[in-house]
Structures are given as structure tokens and as C-alpha cells.
Amino acid sequence: MKTRKKEIPQFKSEAEEGKFWASHDSTEYIDWNDAVIGIFPNLKPSLKTISLRLPETMIYELKILANKRDIPYQTLLKQFLAERIQNELKKVA
């Protein structure tokens, strides 16, 4: 038998909703056993521009490697970072 959950209030803004969930336990409002995993294949990750200082020789060599793969050097740099981050995360897991 399912227990009755509390009713989720109506919020006037996203900020109000965020404040509410930061101070309330969602399990009192939502039966997570009924949750379904959502797949959103067309979502693009949020990007943030950063300033990064690299030695000129490193940029030059990165451009050479990117040119051989026929991709922009910034894309290659993101690929290299993503691969390294995944490897490092596997080590600490």
C-alpha cells in the first residue's frame, strides 16, 4: 500500500522553488520508486568561456595535431581534456 505524499506547492518563481527544495526533503513529496530515467539526446551542455594562458609552442603543436585530424584546435583541446578528466576520475573511483 502506498503512503500518501504531501502536495507540492505552487511556486511564484524558480528562485522560490529552489529555496523550497533546499529546505525540504523531496521524499515527503515524491515517491522516487516511481521515477523514470529521462533521456534527452538533443541537449547541449552549457558552455563557459575561460581565459587560459598556454605557451605558444604548445598552441602551435596543438594546431598541428588538430590540422592532421581536420578539426579546430579548440575542439581537440576539449577532447584531450575530456579524456584526461575521465581517466583521472576512474583512478579516484
N, C-alpha and C positions, 0 to 999 in steps of 0.2 A: 504494500500500500504506500502510495506517495504521500509525503507530508506537504502540506500547503505552504507555499513560499510567500514572502511579503511582496506586495505590489511595488514595482519600480516607479518612483515619482516622475512627473513631467518636469523637464528642466527648461529654463528660460534661455540658457546659453551653454555652449560647450565647456566654458570655464566653470560654470555652476555644476555641471555633471562631473567634471574632473575632480572638483573639490569633494563632491558627494562620495565618489568611489574611492577617493584617497582615505576617507574616514569610515567606510562601511565595508563589511565582509560580504562579498558578492554571493557566497554560498547561501546566504539568507534570502536571496532574491532569485537565484538562478540554479537550476538543477544541472550541474555540469556533466552528469551521467548521460543526459540527453543531447549534449553538444555534438556537433558535426564539424569535422575539419573542413575549412573552406580553402579552396584553391583559386587563386587569382593570377592566371598566367600572363595577363597583359599589364600588370602593374610594373611600373618602372621605379627603381629605387630613388629616393631623394638624393640629390647631389649637393655638395657643399664645396664651394671654391676655396682653395687654400693657397697660400704662398709658400713655396718650397725652394730653398736655395740648394743647388747642386753644382758640383764642379763642372766647368764647361766640357772637360773631356768626357765626363760621364754622360752628359746630354748628347754629345757628338756620337759616342758609341751606341747609345740607346737609339738614336736616329738611324744609324747604320743597320742595326738589328731590325728595327721596325720597317725600314725600307725593303729589306730582304723578305719580310713577311707581307709586305704590301698593306701595312696598316699604319695609322698615325702613331707617333711615338708616345703620346699621352695614353693611348689605348694600351700599348704594350706595357707601359709603366704600371697601369692599373692591373693588368693581367699578372705581372710579376709580383706586385704587392698582394693580390688576392691569393696567389699560390703560396706565397711565403706565410701569410697570415694563417691559412688553413693548416699548413704543416706545423706551425708553432702551436696552434690550438690543439692539434692531435697530440702533441708532446705533453701538454699540461692536463689533458683529459684523463 
